[in-house]
Amino acid sequence: MPREASPLKPSRHYKKVPVTAIISARRPASTTEPRDASSSTKASHPELSTSRTLFSISGSPSKGKVWWQPRDIFDPNAPSWLGDQESKTGPSAAPFTAAANELEVEESEDDLGLGDLDVTAIAAQLSNVPPTQVSDDYDVDESKEEVYSRRKSHLRAHYLQYLLAAKAPVNGLTPLSCTTCNTDFDPRSSLEAHRMQPFHVVEAWISREVALAGGPEDWQDCLPQQFGFFERRSLQEAGLEVGLGHFGHLCPQTSSNDNFDMTILHVTGQHTVTFRPCACSGAEKWQQLLESRVFPATEFAPKTGFTFELLDHHQAFSLRAKVTLREYYQAVVDLTAAGDRRRPPMVYEQLRAAVRQYRVLVMHLRAGRTDATGPMAPGELCVTCPACPQPGVNLPSSWESDPLCQLRYSRFLSGDGNFKLQRLAKRKSSKNDPTFYQSLLRNGAFWAPKDEFHSYINNTTPAADEPGGRQRNSCNTMAGDPGLAPQGGQAVEIPGIFLVSCRHIVICKNGAVDFYHGERFRPVDVAFSGPLNDSYTSGIRYFVITYDIACKYGVNFRKRCFNDDPWAALVPTPDGEMFIMFCVNKFHQESHEESCSAKNALNYTKYVGRTCGEGVETIWASLNWLRYSTREMTAGGREETLSEHFNWWNWLKVIGLVDYLKKAYFNAIQSYRNVRVRFENIKSSLGDESVKMLELEYEEKGGEQFLERDQELRWPSRKELTAQMAEIARPLPSSTQHSGKSVSYIDVVSKALSLEELQTKLIQRAQELSQLSAPTAQLTNQVAKLRQNLEAGLSRHYSLLLDVAPQFRESGRCLVPDIESPQTDEILLPSRLSPTQVQDLGIKDLLDVEVQLRVGHACDCIQALKKALSLRSFWTRHTRAQHSSQTKKTKNQASLRNSQLRVKEASRAYSTCYAWLVQIAPDVASRFGLRPLVRDDLALLSEYLEGEKYKNRNGELPWIWRIQPNTDTVSMEIEEVAEASSRSNPSALEALVDTWSNESHQLACAVIRLEYVHAHAAFDRWGEEVTILGSEMPATVRWFANRAVVWRNRAEGTEESLPGYRAYASRQVMLYLRLAEYARSTFTQAVGGKDRWNAIMEVGELLDQADEEDGTEDIDEDI
């Protein structure tokens, strides 16, 4: 780290003092006598011996050497910092002398002007921590963990004096020191040692005499007598010349006249270095610089260079911390001259060009290429997935004859768009100057070939069913991008990007495209075509594509991408047919219609296991940090930068894949056993005959069988009851005509229940409005309009009620609506009266009608609650996981609040209806399966279906998802209500009773069928997941072993002129051998032994272990 600048700013008359002047400025001879080890300063403050300029850890080129083995800081007997009595009197030398095996300190005879200055006392004074108070309380009864936790949460103020002590040299050192070597620097003897280390940091001690010699006279009164500080100096100033071609030594055939200066950027800062070229080899300067691990900015008369170490250092910070190149360069410059007005020359543009070149060359090197200009296969520079099926690489020899080939060797592809990784429109863009701005990677990385992309886009027309097209789809609202470019489209050339990844979240080669006009089907077709063609040519025939709008994307995919001429299609299939299944990934599934989500759901699709399909979404969390830098780059630079990060992402997935598969294996085995037990329990409770019938239906029907089908689940809806009962209702006498229309008990009760629902909505909306600090006028007007509608409805209700049942005048209840507070009006109905009053007034028939219609109204509320829960679940995930920009987040938050409001309104409406129903007919509520609504019931059905909730609540669905009436009593109650309304149409009455009786029986059967098919689907999917993992684990081991063989062949076939490539290839061989061995040992231990692993390597079957109960406890323990 750089030293702090002097508080005295140099004036414009300040002149830089040469190194020779610093060396000659010594203390008077009377003060330069060497001090022995018994010196008062040294004895009372041994912490000065820890200065960076006195000694270093063993192995450093220091005069004094220390071999230090620190003691356990949790040892109660350790002195000084753990509460030893001796530590109460101040820092002691005990920790250093007791813990050191050997200590040799050699002091220099040179004194730099500090005299007897007590540095530690000054440090303690500055930090307001006296040396006698630097200690920690320590309780011998505390455990090591408690001490460690307590010490972490406290500021170690006593460290400050050591930090300050490092700012000044100890007595007797030369005025120059190398902070990198942690030793003194003598120009007469150290220059030769630094010819191979020209980028070390040398600092000079600027004493008072030196400062006055280089500044104006008026400084003499400003500088204190005890003045001195460290200042960074260049090795070039000390006279260092670095020879090229002779391992740092000077070439004997050249002289100082051949020297040339260069600005070199290194991790320690920006340096000016004098090089002397070599005339022996005849190599150019740029070649000699590269041999010395310096990357020149140009080949012609290079003046700027960058060390390999700096380029690797920047690459690591860019990949891990997503640091921009500009910020990194400024940080390196700060290391050189932080707080100094003498800033080094700007070389950022040269660094930018060098980093781009180095990035591409390293990708060629890691791909095993020795010629970066030769022909390149599509995606050759990409890191691929070890577990995905690759014939000839990681599959057994007989994989094509496997009866479970479609399950074990299908290729899973998942796509998703991102509208944060944009590129702004420039005067010179990839469109008007493609030759200059094209990527140096060509087609060898992740982007689809440009010629293929533009040819397909230009020769096809937009599809009618794609987003933004002529046809509208009901899933368009929430699933997928609307297909429009973001705001400010004229300023944005590339509004987004689309990526394709595999099941293991490894980005596929040639699976990336840029969006130019929003998310359209045709660019997505090109993105999927790259991985499809690559796997098809290798022999894979089965594919599963997951996409958030796969329901409509996959409909015409074959028509768009395939052709009668197999070679002319975007996805040519000359060697046989390609089988593709399209599914909606699980996160976006809830935003689709029920029929759509069932047909395209991964949970109900065969041969997909427990694939989620949302892994590609997790990539954006890491890559979105690049959006502020890549949007300003050229088109080619942007592709190269993103490709480098894509490769890095893939490599992290590769080295972490073994642990991921092990964890997934344990989870799959345990989950498979759990769902198997549940499935077996359901089958045993149904009986063999019922199971046989359900099993036959399960195999014949598709995904729609997992839904509540309207033709089977006809709940007693209030609207349908009202309509059907009104058809057979007897019209009232002419004296009860109201506004020229026939009224009946059904009309009164049905409209009253609508008012009751409106009343609960008004209460909820008013409550939400009161919680806002500044409600908008729109919200206030909405609540006011609801209030007006309720007031008008209440007036009509009481008028209609007295026309139908004038007996209410004798009830003694208020027959006028409450205009002041309509939300608290009781809405007079028979349920508001006591049983005695109902009997006395003779309105028992009206009460029976209310009971039946309340049952239908309660079921309507439950249906509305289910839809609201689905909507709330979608917007909750969408808001938290997908968008981070303030504009989109605000819109999503509003949608989430709206869905939450719907849940509250439906819950309140049901609770109100249920409360009155229980009060007047508790037995009817029980017969229809109605229950009180509690918070735990507000769970989405999909959470249970995914296998996450079945362990709770005794393995039962929330009752709102499995409500069913008592079939023995439904027909009787329907008949009673119908009879109360009409006795003149017996044929219609019998039809109504028979209809509801049959539908109630169907309702009970449908609920049983739903539970069976969902349990069956969970059992099948987890069984498939175990089988898929049984093929992926051996494939991973084979892939690592294959890579080792590939690199071995490269090492053996390397020319003698490329020893570096042979060494790099040898290193890769060892890397992949170690990965293969780690994978083999990890999987062998996971599956339970070598014999079982050998069997899995042959057939890839794990279900036999999943079916065994032995070892369950071991698996739980490993998890």
N, C-alpha and C positions, 0 to 999 in steps of 0.2 A: 504494500500500500504506500502511496506517496506521503511524504512528511508534510506537516502543516506549513503553510507559507509564513514568512516573518510578518509580525504585525506592523512593521515599518515598511510602507510601500516605497520602492525605489523611485527617485525622481527621474525626470527625463535626462539628467546629467549622469545617471548611473551607468557605469561601464562594467562589463563582465570581467572578473578577475581570472587570469589564466591559472591552470593547475599548478604551474611552477611557482607562482606567487603564493599560493596557498601552502605549498610544502615549505617554503622559506620562512613563512610567518610562524615562528615558534615562541613559546614562552621564554622568559628570561631563564638563564642557566641556573639561577638559584632555586627555581621551582621545578626543575626537571629531574630531580633525583628520584630514583625508583622507590616505590613504597613497598614495604614488605607485607606479609600476610597478616601481621598484627596491627595494621593501620586501624585507627579509630573508626574511620568511615566504613572500612571493609568489615571490621569485626562487629560493629553495632548494626550494620545493615547488609547482611549477606545477600539480600535480594538483588543487589547490584550485580552480583555474579551471574544472574540470569539474563543479562543484557545480550542482545543478539550479536554484538560485536566481540564478545569475550570468548564464548565457546559454542559449540553446537553438538547435536546428537552424533554419536559415533558414526564415522563414515564421511562427515563433512570436512572440507579442507580447511579446518580451523587450527589456529596455533594450539589453543587449549582444547582438550577433548574430554567429554563427559559421557560415561556409560551410566545411564540412569534407569533404574527399575522402580517406578512409583509403587508405593505400598497401597494396600486396599484402603480406600478412603472411609470405608465403613468399619474399619478395625477400631474398637474402643480404645485400644492402647496406642493408636497412632498419635503423634504429638501435634502441636501447633493448632491446626484448623479444626480438630474434633473435640476441643474442650479440655485438652490437657492443661494442668495447672500452670505449666510453663508458658502456655500460649497467652495467658492473661497479661503477661508483661510485654507483649509485643511479638512481632514475627521473629521466629527463631531459625537458626541454621539447621536444626535437627532434621526436618523433613528432607533436606538435601544431603546432609552428611550421612544420615542413617540409611537412606534409600539408595545411595550410590555405591556401586562396586569399586569404582576407581575414579578419582578426581584429580586431574592435573591442570593447573592453571598457570600460564606463563604470562606475566605482565610485561608490557613494553616499557621502555625507559622514556618514551616520549609522553609528555603531558600536554593536554590541549587547552589549558587555560582555565580549568575548573577549580584548581586549587583544592582546598578542603571543603568545597561546597557539599552540603548534606542534601543530596537530591531526594532521598526518601522523605526527609522531614518536610521539604518544600512540597512534595507530592501530597503528603498527608494534610498539610495545611491548606493546599488548594482544594482538596476534596472534603475539607471539614471533618475528616475522620482521623483522629490522632492515632499514631501507631500503637499506642498502648490499649486502644479499644477495638482493634481489628481482631475479632474472634467470633465464634458461633457458640450458642448454647447447645449442649449435647446431653441427652439423657441416655444413660447406658442401658435403660430398659427398652429403648426404641429399636425397632427392627431396621434392617438395612433399607428396606423399601420405604419406611416412614421417614427416615433421615433423608433419603434421596428425594422424596416427594416434597419435604419441607424446604430443602435447600434450593430446589428448582424454582420455587415461588418467591424467593427473596433475592434482592439485588446484592451481588457480591461486590460491595463497595470497596472492600480491601484489595480488590484486583487493580483499582485505579492507579495506585502508586507504582505498580509494576509496569503498567502501560506508559506512565509518565517517565519512568526510569529508562525505558527503551528509546526515548526521544533524545537522549544525550549519551555520549560515549563514556566508558569508564576511564579512569586515569591511566595514562601511559600508552594510548593508541596513536597510530599515525593519523594525519588529518583526512585520509581517504579510506573508505571501507566499501566493500562489495556486499550489498544487502542480500543478493541472491546466494552468494557463497557463504554469507555470514562470517566473514573474515576481513582482515585488514587488506588494503590494496596499496601495493608499492609499485609505482610505475616502472621502477628499474627491474623488478623481478616478476611482477604479476601480469605484465602485458603478454608475455609468451604463453602463459597458462590460459589467457582469455582469447587466444586466437580462434579456438574452437567454440568459445562462448561469447560471441561479440554482443549479445543482447542482454547481458547481465546489467543490473542497475548499480551504479557507483554513486555514492553520496559523499560530499565533502563537508567538513566541519567549518562553517563560516564563523571565525572568531571576530572579536571587536577590531583587531588590527586589520584583518582581511577586509571586513566591511568598510572600514574607514579608507582603506587604500583604494577601493573601487567606487567611492561615492563622493559627494560634495563635502565641503568643509563644515557646513552647518549640521551635518549628521553627528558630529562629535559630541554636541551637547544633548542630543536625543538618545544616543545609545547608552544603555547602562554599563557599568563596569563589568558585571558578570554577564556578558553577552555571548551568545553562540547558538547556532542551530545547524541542522543538516540541510543541505541543498543538493538536489539531483544534478549530476554531471554526466557527460557522455564519455564513453571510452575513446571516442575519436579525439576528444580534447586531450586525452592523456597520451595520444600518439599511436593508437592501435591501428594497425593495418592487417586486414584479413586476406590471406592468400586463397585463391581458387585453384582447385585441381591438385592440391598437395596437402589435403587434410588440415587446412588452416595455415600451413607454412607458406612462405613466400617463394614464388617460382624463381629459380636462379637465372632464368633467361630474360627476366623483365626487371624493370627498375621503377622507382617512385614516379617517373614521368608517365608510366602506363596506368597509374592509379585512376580510379574513377569513384566518385561518391554516389551513394544511393540512399534514398529514404526507405527504410525497412520498417514494416509494421509487425510487431511481435506481441505476444500476450503480456509482456512486461511494459509495453508502451511503444511509442514511435521513436525510432532511432535513426541517426545519420551515421552510416558506416562507410569506411574507405576500403574498397576492394582492390586487390591487385590481380589481374587476370593471369592465366597460365598460357604460355606460348608453346609448351611441349606437345600437347595433344592436338592442337589446331582446332579445337572446338570453339564454337561461338560463345559469346558472353552469356546469352540466355541459357545455353546448355550447361555451362559451368555453374551458373546460379542454381539451376534445378538439381544438379548433382550435390550442391551444398544445401539442399532442402529449402531453397528460396524460390518462390513462384513469381517470376517477373511480370510486370504489367504489360510489357510489350517485348517483342523479339528484336526490335530495332533500337539500338542505343538505349537500353533500359535505364531508367532513373528511379524507378519505384518498384518495390518488391514486397512480398508477403510470405512469411515463413509458413511451412506446412503445419507447424504447430498452431499458429493463429487460425488458419483456415479450418483445421479440425476443431479447434476450440469454439469458433463461431458456429460451426455446424452443430455441435452438441448443444449450445445454448439456443440456437434457433429451433432445433427439433424438440427439445425438452421444455424450454421456457417460452418459446414462441417470441423471442426477442427479435426486433427488427434490425436490419443491417445498419441503419442509421444510428440507432441507440447503441448498438454494440461498438460502432466506430467511435462515437463520442465518449463511451466509457474507456476505451483504450487511450484516447487522447487525454482524458482526465488523469489516467495513471501517469502520463508523461508530464503534464504541467497543470495540475489542479490548482486553481486559484492564482495562476501566474498569467500575467498579461502577454508574456512571450509565448504565444501559441505556435505549435509546429505547423508547417505547411499542410494545407488540405489535400488529402489523397483519397477522398471518399469515392469519387467517380472511378478511379482506378481500382479501388477495392471492390466496387460493385461489379465491374466487368470480370475481375479475377475470380470472385466468388461464383459467378454464374458458370465460368469455364470449369472451375474446380468441381462444382456440384455435378456437372454432366460427366466429367471424366471419372469421378469416383463411382458413379452409377455404372459406367462401362466396366470399371475394374471389378466391382463386386459381382457383376454378371459374368465374369470370367472372360471378358473380351480384351484382346491385346491390340486390336486395331479399331479405333473409334470412328474411322471413316468407311469401313467396309459395310457390306449389306447386312441388314439387321431384320430378324424375324419380328412380326408384330408382338409387342409386349415382352420382348426378350430381356429387357432391363428390369422387369418387375419381380418382386418376391411373391411366390405363389403359396397356396394353402397346402399344408402337408396332409390334411385329413380328407379333402375332397377327392373323389375318384379320378385317378389319372392312369389309364391303361398303359402298361409297360413301365410304370414308375412305382406305384404303391398298391397295385391290385394283384391278387393271386392269379396264377396262370389259367385257372379254369373258371374265371369269374363270369364269363358269358353264359356258361351252362348252369349257373346257379338258379334254382327255381325261385329264389327270392331276389332276383337281380334288380327288379324295379324298386324294392325296398332298400337294399343294401348299397346299390350303386347308382342312385339318382343324384343328379346335380341340382342343388338348391341355389336359386338366385333371387336376391332381394334388391329392389330399386327404390330410390327416394331422391327427391329434388331438394335443393338448398338455394335460397334466394338471398343469402348473406355474402357468399363468396362471389361478389360482382366484379366487374371491371368497368371503369369509367371510360367514356368516349374521349378519344384523343384526336389531335389533328392528324397524326399518322397512326393508323390503326391496322389491325390484321386484315381488314377488308381492302384498304386502298394501297397497302404496301406489304403484301404477304411475304415477299422474299426476304425482307430485312427483319420482320417481326415474327417469323415462324420459329417454332421451338427447335432447339438444337438436338432434342431427343428424337425428332422425327416421329415415326409410328412405333417406336420401341418401348413406349411407356404405357400410361394408363388411358390416354385419350384415344378415342376411336380415330381411325385414319381420316384425315381431313378430306381427301378426294372422295372417299366413299361416302362421307357424311354429306358433303355438298351435292354430290351426284344424286343421292337418294332424295334429298330435300327438293332439289330443282326439278326432278323428273316425276314427282308425285304431287298430289293435291291434298289439302287438309281434309281429314275425315270428318264426316258430319256428326259423329258421336263423340268426338274428342272434346276436352274442356274448351269452352269458348266457341264451339261449333254451333251448327243450326239446330241440333237436337238437344233438348234438355233432359237431364237425368235426375231422378229424385235423390240420388246420392251426391249430387254436385255440391250441395250446400256446405257440407261439413267434411267431405272426403276429397282430398286432393286440392291442388291449387286451381283457382278459377280460370287459369290460363291466360291471365293478363299480366303484362309487365308491371313492375312496381311504379310508384309515383316517380316523376322525374325521368321518364323513359328516354327522353331525348339526350339526357346527360349520361345515360348508362348504355354502354354498348352490349355488355353481357350481363343480363340481370340475374343469372343463376347458373347452377351446375346440377347435373344428374349423375349419380353414382350407382354402380351395381356391385354388391358384395355377396359373398357366399354365406352359408349357414354358420360359419365360424367367424364371421365379421371380418374377413380378409377381402380387401378391395380387389376386384377382378381386373386383370389386364385388358386394355382396350375397352373398358366398361364405363368410361366417363365421357360425357358430352357437355357442351355449353348450350344454354338456352339463349335464344336471341329474341323470342317473342312470347315468353311465358312457358308454362309447362304444357307441351303439346305431345301428341302420340308419336309423331314421326321422329323427333330427336330421341325419344325413349326407345323406339324400335332399333335405332342404330346402336344405342348403348347396350341393349340386351343381345344384339346380334353378335358382338365380339365374343363374349363368353360362350354363347350358344355354338357358334362356329368352331371355336377352339376345342370344346368338349366333343362336339359331333365328329370332327375329323379324327379325334383320338379313339373313337369307338363308343362313346356314351350315347344312349338313345332316350333316356328318361330324364325329364327336367320338371322342376317345380318352381314356378315364378310367383313371388309374393310382391304385391304392389298395393298401395292404399286405395287405388281405384281399379283394381284388377277386375271387378265385376263388369265394367264396361270396356276396359282396355283389352281384355282377352277375347272379346266377342269377335272382332274382325282382325285379330292378329294374323291369323293364317292368310287371310285375303291380302293383307298389306305386305307381309314379309315373304310369303312363298309364291312360287310361280310354276306354271306348267313346265317351263324350261328350268330344271333345277340349278343350272349354272348361272342363270340370269337373275335369280332371286337374291334378296338381301340376306336370307338364310338358306343357302343352297343345301339340298339333301339328295345328292346323287347316289348315295350308298344305302338308301332305305329311309323309311319314315321316321320322323322325330315326334315323340310323344311328350306333350307339355300340359301340365295342370296349372291353372291360375287360381290363386287364393289371395284373400285379403289378409294382410298382417293383423295381428291380434289387437294392437293399439287402436287402429282405425276401424275395426270391425263394428264397434258399438255405434259409429256414426252412420252406418248403412241401415237400410230397411231390413225388417226381420226376414223377409223371404230372400233378400239379397245376401244378408250375412250368413244365413244357414247354408245356402248353396255354395258359398265361397269361403266358408270358415275352415281354418286349419284344424280345429278341434273335431270336425266331422268329416275330414277328408282322409282317405286311406293312403298309406305309404308315406306319411310325412312325419310320423312320430310326434314329438312335442316341440317341433320347430315353431319359433315365435315369429320370425320374419321381420322383427323390428330392430335387429342388430345394426342395420345401416344407419338408423337414427342416432346411435351412440357415437358415430364417427364425427358428427358435426360438433359435438360438445368440445372436442379437441381442436378441430380445424377452424372453427369460426373465429378463433383468436387471430387468424391470419388475414381477416377480411380488410383491415385498415391498411395493410401494406400491399397486398396483392392487387387491390383495386386500382392502385396507381402504377402498376408495372406494365411493361409491354405485354402483348399477348403471349409471346414465346417465353418471356421470363416468368410470367404468371404460371404457365403450364409446368415449367421446370421446377419452380418452387413448390407447387402443390404436389407434383409427382414425387419429389424428394420426401415430402411429409407423408404421402401415401405409402411409399416404400418403408419409411420408418414405422408407420402404424402397422403395416403388415409384418414387419420383423418382430415387433413387440408381441403380436399375436402368435407368431411362430414359436418364439421361445417360451411363451406362456401357455401354449396349447396343451402340453402334457398335464399340467396341474388342472387346467380347465376341464379336460376330459375325465380326469380322475374324479373331480368333484361332481361333474355331471353324471358319471357312472354311479356313484354312491347315491345321489339323489334319485336317479331313475330306478335303481333296484328297490330302494325303500318305498318310493311312491307306487311302484308297480305292485308291491306286496299289499299296500294299503288299499288300493282300488280293487285288487283282486278279492280281498276279504269282503269289501262292501258289495261287490258284484255277486259273489257267491251267496251272501246273505239275502239279497233281493231275489235271486233265483230260487233259493230254498223256501222263501215265504210265498212265492207265487205258485209253485207246483210244476210238475213236469209238463203237463199239457199246456198250461199257459205259457211257459217258457218256450216250448216248441213252436207255438203259434207266433209269439213275439219275435223269436229268432228268425223265422221264415220271413216275416215282414221286414225285419232289420236288414236282411241281406238283399231284399228286392228293391227297397226304396232308397232314395238319395237323401241329401241334406235336409230337405223340407220336413222329414219326419221328426226332426229335433225341435220343431216349433209347435206353438199352440195353434192348431189349425182351426179356423173359424167354423168349419163344417162339423167339427167334433166338439169344440169347447164353446158352446153357446151359453154363456152365463146369463142369468135372469136380469137382463138389462132393463132399466126403468123405461127407456124410450120404446123398446120393443114390447114390453108388457103393456104400456099405455096404448100403443097402436093396435095390438091384437085384442086387448080387452075392450077397446072402444068400438071395434067392429061388431061385437055381440052385445054391447051395452044397450039397454032399453032407453029410448029418449024420454026425457022428463015431460010432464004435462005442460001444456002451453003456458000455464001460469008461471012456470019456472024458466021461461025463455029469457035470455039476456042478450041484448044487442043483436037480436035476430039470429042468434046461434044457439044450438042445443048444448046444454051444459050437463055435466054429470059429476058423480063423485070422483071419477078418474081425472077429470080436468082440474078440479079444485086441488086435489092432493098433488098432482104432477106439477102444477104451477107453483104450489106452495113449496115443494122441495127445490124447485129452481130458485125461488127467492131465498131459501135457506142457504143454498150454495153461494148465491150472490152475496149474502150477508157475511158468510165466513171469508169470502174473498175481500170484501171491504175492510173487515177487521184486520186481516193480515196486511193488506196494502197500507192502511193507516198506521199500523204498528211499524212497518218498514220505513214509512215516510217520517215518522217522529224520530227515528234514529239518525237521520241525516242532519248535519249541521246547517247545510244550505241547500235545501231541495230545489230542484229546477221547476220552472213554471209548467213544463210538460207533465212531470210527475204529479204536481198538485192538481192540474186540470183532470188527469186521469182518475184520481181519487174522487174529485168533485163530481165527475160524470157518473162514476159507480154509485155514489150517494143519491144522485138524482134518479137514476134508474131504479134503485131500491125503493125510494119513496113512492114513485109512481106505481111500481109493482105491488107494494103493500096496500095502496088505496084500492087497486083493482081486486086484490085478494079478499079484502073484507067485504066488498060489495058482492063479489061472486059467492063467497061463503054463505052470506045471509040469504042469497037467492036459492042455494042448494039446500041448506040446512038452517031454516029460520029458528030452529030450536035453540040455537046458540044465544039468542037474545035473553033467554032465561038462565044462562050459565053464570051470570054475574061477572063476566070477564069484560075487559075493555075491548070494544069492537071498532075502535078508531086507531089508525096507525100512529106510531110515535114519531112525529115529524122532527122533534128536537134531537132524537138519537135513534135513527132507524136501525142502526147496527145492533141495538139491544132489544128490538121489538121481538116478542115471543112468537109471532106468526101463528096465530091461533089455529089449532087443529085438534082432533080428538085426543091425540097423544098428550096434550097439555092438561087434560082433565083427569080426574080420578076415575077409577072403574065404576064407582057408584054414580058419579055425574053422567058418565057415558050411558049407563043403563037407564037412568031417570030421564035423560033427554032423548033416548031412542035413536042414538047415532052409532049403534054397534056395527051396522053395515059400512058406514064411512070409516070407522076405525079399522075394519078388516081390509078395506082397500088401502088405507095408509100403511098398514103393516106390510102388505105384499109389495107395494111400490117402494117402500123404504128398503126392502131387501134388494130390489133392483138398483136403487140409487146407491146403496153401499157398494155393490159390485162395480158400478160405474166409477165410483171414487177410487176403488182399488186399481181398475184398469188405468185411470188417469195417473195414479201414483206410480205404477210400473213404468209408464212412458216417461214420466218426470225423472225417475231414478236413472233410467238409461241416458237421458239427456244430461243429467248432472254428472254422471260418471265420465261421459265423453269430454265435456268441457273442463272437468277437473284435470284430467290427464293432459288434454291439449294445452291448457294454460300453463301448467307446471313444467312440462317437458319439451314443448316444441318451440315456443316463441320467447324471445328475450327483449326485443325492441319495445320501446315504451308504447308506440302507436298500436301495434298488434296486441300487446299485453292488455292495454286498456280495453280494446274491443272484446277480447276473450274474457276479461274479468266481467264485463257487462253481461255477456252471454252466460257466464257461470252464475252470476247473481240472479239472472232471470230464471235459470233452471232450478236453482235452490228455492226461489220463491214459489215455483210451481209445485215442488215437493211439499213445501209447508202448506200451501193452499189445499192440495189434495189430501194431505194428512189431517188438516183441521176439518175439512168437509166430511171426511169419513168419520172422524171421532164424534162430530156433532150428530151425524145421522145414526151412528151406532148407539150413542148414549140414549137417544129417544126410543130407538127400537128395543133396547134392553129394558127400558122402563115399562113399555107397554106389552112386549111379547118376548121375554128372554128365551123361551123354548124355541121360538122360530129362529132367532139369531143363532142358537146353537145348532139347530138342524141344518142350516145353510152354511155352517162352518165359519161363521163370522166371529172374530175375536177382538179384544182391545188391541190397539196399535201401540207398540213400544218402539224405542229407538233401534233396538237390535233387529227389528223387522225391516228396517229401511236399508236392505242390502240388495245389490244388483244380482240378478240371476246368473249373469256370466261369471261373476266371481266364484260362485259355487260350481258352475260347469267346468271351469278351468282347473278344478281340483284343489283350490286354495282354501275353501271354506267347509268342505264336507266333514272335516274332523270336529267342527264345533257343533253345538246344539244337537248332540247325539246323532250326528250324521244326517239330520233332516234339513230339507229346504225351509227357508222362512215361510210362514204359513200363507203369506199373500201370494206366493207362487204355486201353491198346491191346494188352494181353497176348493172344496167340493161339498155340495149339499148332500143331505141324507135322502137317497132316492126313494125311500119308502114313504116319505111324507110330502114330497114336493107336489105330486099329482093331487093329493087331497087338498092342499092349501090353494092350489090353482083353481080347483073346482069350487071351493067355498067362495073365493073372491069373485069368480065369474058369476056364480049363482046370485051373489049379492047385487050384481049389476044388471043381470038379465035372466029371465026364466022363460023367454019366448022363443029362443033359438037353440034347441038342444043339439042339433047336429053340429053347429059351429062350436058349441061348448065342448062336445066330446072330442072334436078335432084338436082344440086347444089343449085339453087335458092330455090327450095321447101324445101330442107333439112335445110338450114339456116333460112328460114322464120318460119318453124315449131319449130326449136330449140329456136329461139328468143321468140316465144310465150311461150314455156315451161319455158324459163328463167324467164320471168316476173311472171308466176304462181308460180315457185319454190321459188322466193324471198318472195312472199306473204305468201306461205305456211310456210317458215322458221320462219318468224316473228310471225305467228299465233301459231305454235307448241311451240316455245320458251316462248311466253307469257303464253300459257296454262300450260306448265311445271312449270314455276315460280309460277303461281297461285295455282297449285296443291300442290307443295312442301311446300309453306308457309301455306296452309290450313292444310296439314298433320302435320306440325310442331306445329301449334296451338292445334290440337287434341292430339298429343303426350304429349305436356306440360300439357294438361288438365288431363292426367292420371298420369303424374310424380309428380305433386304437391300434390295430395291426397296420392300417394304412399309414399312420403317422410314423411308426417305427420303420416301415419299409421306405418311406420318403426320406427320412434322415439317412438311412443306410445308402440309398441311391445317390443322394447328394455327395456323400463321402466318396463313392466310387467315381462320380463324374469329376470331382476335383482331383482325385488321384490320377485319373487319365490325363487331365490337363497338366498336372505336375510332371508326369512322365513324358508327355509329348512336347514339353516346352523346349525351345531352342536354347542352346548354351549361352546365347547372347542376352537372355532374359533371366538372370538368376533371381531378380526380385520377384518376378511373377511366379517362379517355382517356389520361392519361400512363402509367398502369399497363398498359393494353392495348397501347400503343405499345411499351413495354418488352418485353412478351411477344412481340410480333411480331418484334422484333429478335432475341430469344433463340431462337425457333424457326427463324428464317431462318439464323442462324449454325449451329444444330445440323443443319439440313438440308444446308447447304453443307459442313459438316465430314463428315457421313455420305457425301455424294456424292463428295467428293474422296478420302476414305479407301477407299471401296469401289472407286472407279475405279482407284486405284493398286494395290489388292489383286488385282483380277481381270486386270490387265494392259493397261489402256488405255481410252480413252474409247469407242472403237468397240465393244469387247467389253461395256463397261458398258451402252451403249445397247441392245445386243441382249438383255442380261439384263433390262433394264427392260421390254422388250416381252414376252419369253417366259419369263423366269426360269429359264433352263437353264444349268447350270454343268458338266454331265457332259462336254460337248465339251472343255472345258479340262482336266478331270481325265483324260481319255483321252489328252491330249497329253503327251509326255515333256518337251517343251521347257519351260523355266522351273522345273523341279524344284529346281535349285540355288538359284534366287532365293527360292523359297518356304521352303526350309530355312534360308536366311540370314535371312529375315524372322522366322521362328519363333524 
